[in-house]
Amino acid sequence: MPNVSTVRGFLLLGFSEVRELRLVHAALFLLVYLAALTGNLLIVAVTVLDRRLRTPMYFFLGHLSVLDLCLVSVTVPKSVTISLTNNSSISFPGCVAQLLLGTLFAAAEYFVLTAMSYDRYVAICLPLRYEVLMDRGACEKMAAASWLSGGLIGVLFSSFTFSLSFCGSNVIQQFFCDVSSLLKIACSEEHVAIDVSVAVAVALGILCFVSIVVSYARIFRAVLRMPAAEGRARAFSTCLPHLTIVIVVILTAVTAYLKLPSDSSSTPDLLVSVFYIVVPPALNPLVYSLRNRDVKAAVGRVIKERFSHPFLWKKTVSLC
């Protein structure tokens, strides 16, 4: 780090000082975390084990579920531990890792959602060229670009943020380490590098948002021109889960970052952050399982095969 920090650790903000409320918060967060883990692991397992779901759409859905698993695991377990032990401290390296990984997974998820919108655009608007444009190589390159871009943004944000000096208060007005909360307690007044990083991230975010909007504008125009009602219904059924997740992610993120620039944080501000960090990873599997008949059918097939053929399941696990 260019500047030597006199702060060796930080204190994260809890949701309440009352022990009973802390226990309620820990129980709710733990339930949501377990639901997110179960749902996303189930989708990953289904997309890997069921051959009928080895298509570009479910390839990206598997990556989205992995990112959701990682994102919710970065912040929620620490928050639950704080509520149970009433020890809100987090080490300096721990805060660096939380900021780096949280930014990486959140940014990569946004890029994967953009790739998924392009996949739906090609499938509906250019069906004759779908297998050429969305072959395995193209899907792997888009997935790798999403992870690498998220990693680049995470490295930029974490390295530039922790190159600042922290010599005053070490209380982070948030239940996890994020850039805006850390900048409030930094002693350095010059944030040029951070401002450049934020500008790059915002530019990429706007580019992805425009790409998603253009893709779905063309999709809806193509779907409305379909003569058969059954074809329109099937096209909408494959697009609505993804569109729902995109809307949830964008709305919660925009609400969180429009709400949080105040100097002090409060319980409503923390709740807004919860809807941004915790809710989407838990909601994504639910949306896809309820709105997508292929996923529901695949879950049934996988469960039926594994329970009806236990020796096959053991053999598959041993091979893995």
N, C-alpha and C positions, 0 to 999 in steps of 0.2 A: 504494500500500500504506500503511495507517495507521501501521505500525511500520517503521522503517528497519532493514533487515537488513544485518549486517556480513558475511554469507556471500554471495559472488558466484557460487558454483558448488558442486556437490556431487560426491561420489564414489559410484558405484554398486558394489555388491558383486559380485565375480566368483565363478565356480563353483570355481575352483582357482587356486593359484599356480604349479602345474606346467605348463610350456609345452605338453607333449604332451596333457595333459588339456584344456587350453584349446582346442587345435586340434580335439580330438574333440568338445567341446561346440559349437564353432563349426560343424563339419560337420553334426552332428545337428540343430542349430537351423536351419541353412540348408536342409537337406533337408525338415524339417517345414514350414518357411516356404514353400518352393517347392510342396510338396504342397498346403498350404492355399490358396495363390494359384491354383494350377491348378484344384483342385476347385471352389472358390467361383466363380472366373471362368467355369468351364464351366457351372455351374448358372445363373448370371446370364445367360449367353449363351443357354442353352436356354430359360429362362423368357421371354426377350425375343423370340427368333426363332421359336419353335414356337407356333403359334396354339392348338394343343390344350392347352397349359399356361397359357393366359391365364384362369385361374380364381383365386378368392380365395386358395385354399391355396398356389398357386405364386406368386401376387403377394407374399404374406408371406414365402415361402421365398426369393424374390429379395432382399427387404429384409434377411432374416437373413444371407444370403451376403455382401451388401455390408457389413454390420456386422462380420461375421467377418473380412473382408478388412481393414477399417480397424483393428479391434482388434489383430490379429496384426501389422500393419504399424507400430503405435505402439511396441511393445516389442521385438520380436524382432530387427530390423535393428541397433538400438543394442547389444543384448547380443552379437550376432555380431561387431560392430565392436570391442567391448571385448575379446573373447576373442582376436581376431586382432592387435590393436595393443597390448594390455596397457595401454591408456589408459582408465581407468574414469571419467573426468571427464564431467560433463554440466553445461551452463550453467544459470544460474538460469531464464532464459526457456524453455530446453529442458525443464527439469523441470516448469515450470508447464504447458507445452503437453502434455507426456506425461501428467500427472495429469488435466488437463482432458479431453483426448481419450479417454484410457483409461476414465475414469469415464463419460463420455458414451456411448461405444459399448457398454460392458458393461451399463449400465442400460437403454439403448434395446433391446438384444438381449433382455433379460428381459421387457420390455413387449411386444415383438413375439412372443415365445413365448407370452405370455398371450393375445394376439389370435389366434394360431393355434389355441390350445385352444378359444377361443370359436367360431372358424370350424368346427372339427370337431364341436363340440356342436350347432351349428345344422344342419350338414349331415346328421348322423345322427339327432338327436332331433326336429328340426323341418324335415324335408325339403321340405314343401309351402310353407314360408315362406322357404326359403333364398335364392332370388333376390331377394326383397324386403329381407330383413334384411342380406344380404351383397352388396348391389349395389356398383358401382364407387365411388360417393360414400362409402359407409360404410367401405369398405376403405381408401380414401385418407385419410379422417379418422382412422381408428385408426392407420395408419402414421405420419401426421403427428404425432399425439398421442404416439406412442412416441418419435419422434426429439426432439420438443420437451421431453418429460419427461426424457429422458436428458440433453439439453442443459442443462436447468435444474439437475438434480442435479450435473452436471459443473461448472457455473459456481459453484454454492454451495460445493461441496467445495474447488475450487481457490482461489476468492477468500478463503474463510475460513481455509484452511490457510496460504496465503502472506501473510495479514495478520499472522501471528505473527512473532516475532523469532527469527532463527537466528544465534546469536552464539558457539556452541561448536563441537562436532564437526560436520563436514560429510559424514560417511560415512553413507550410507543403507544400512541392513541389508537390502537387497533388490536384485534386478537391474533394477528399474524404480522410478519414483517413484510411491509410493502414500501414502494418508493416514496409515495407522497407522505406517509407518516414518518419515515426516516428523515426526509428533507426538513421537516418541521423542527426536529431536535438537533440538526447538524449545526456546527459552529461556523462553517464556511458559508460565506454569502454569495460566492460565485458558483453558479450551477450550469456553466456553459455546456460542459460535456453531457450532463443529464438532459438539458434542454434539447441538445442535438439528438440524443437517443430517443427522447419522447417524440420529437418531430418526425424522425424516421419511422418509429412505430405507428404514429398516427397516420402518416402517409400510406404505409402498407395496409393499415386497417381500413382506411377509406378506399384504397384500391380494391381490397377484397370485398368490401361492402358493395361497391359499384358493380363488381363482377357478379356477385350474388343477385343483385337487383336486376341486372341486365339478363342474366340467365333465366330467372323466373318470369320476367316479362315476356321473353320469347317462348318459354314453356307454356304459360297460360294462353298466349295467343295461338300456339299450335294446338293445344288441347281443345280450346273452344271451337277450332275449325274442324275437329274430328266429327264425322257424320254419325258414328255409332255412340249411343249413350254408354254402352258397356265399356268401350275403349276409353272414353273420357273418365269414367269412374275408376278404371284400373290405373290410368295415368295419375290421377289425383291421389289415389291411395299410396302410390310409391313416392310421391313428392311431399305430401302433407306432414309425415313424421319429421323429415329433415327440415322443412320450412318452420315447423313448430319449434324445433330445437334452436334454429338460427334466431328466431324472434326472441325466445327466452334468453339466450346468451347475450344478444345485443342489447335488449331492453334492460336487463339486470346490470350489465357492465356500464352502460351509459348512466343509469340511475345512480349507481354506486359512485362513479367518478364525478358526477355533477353534485352529489350530496356531500362528499367528504372533504372539500377543501377548507373547512372551518378550522380554527386553531385548537379547539377542544372537541373531543368526541363524546357522544352520548349513546344511550342504549338504542334509540332509533337508527343512528348511524351504523352501529354494529349490526343491527338486523338487516339493513340494506346490504352490507358486505356479505352477510350470510346468504342472502338470496343470490348473490353473484358467485360466491366461491363454492357453497355447499349444495344449493338446490339443483343447479343444472346437472351435475354428475349423478345425482339420485333420480332426477326426472327423465334423463335420456333413455335408460332402459325401459322405463314404464311407458314412455311415448311410443317407442318402437314396438314393444310387445303388444300394446293395445291397438295400434293403428296398422300394423303390418301382419297380414295373414301368413306370409311366408315364414316370418320369424316364429310366430306361434306354432305353426305346423312343424317347423324344424325342432323347436324345443320339445314338443310331444314325441317326435320320432327319436330324438337323442335319448330322452329319458326312458322311452319304451325299450329301445335297443339295449341300453346299458343295464337296465334292471332285469330284462328278460334273458340277457346273455352275460352273466357276471364274469365268466371266464374270458370272454372277448374283451371286456372292460379291463381286466387285470393284465391281459396281454398288451393292450394298447398303452396302458400306463407304464408297463415295463419297457416298451419300445421307446416311449418318450423320455 
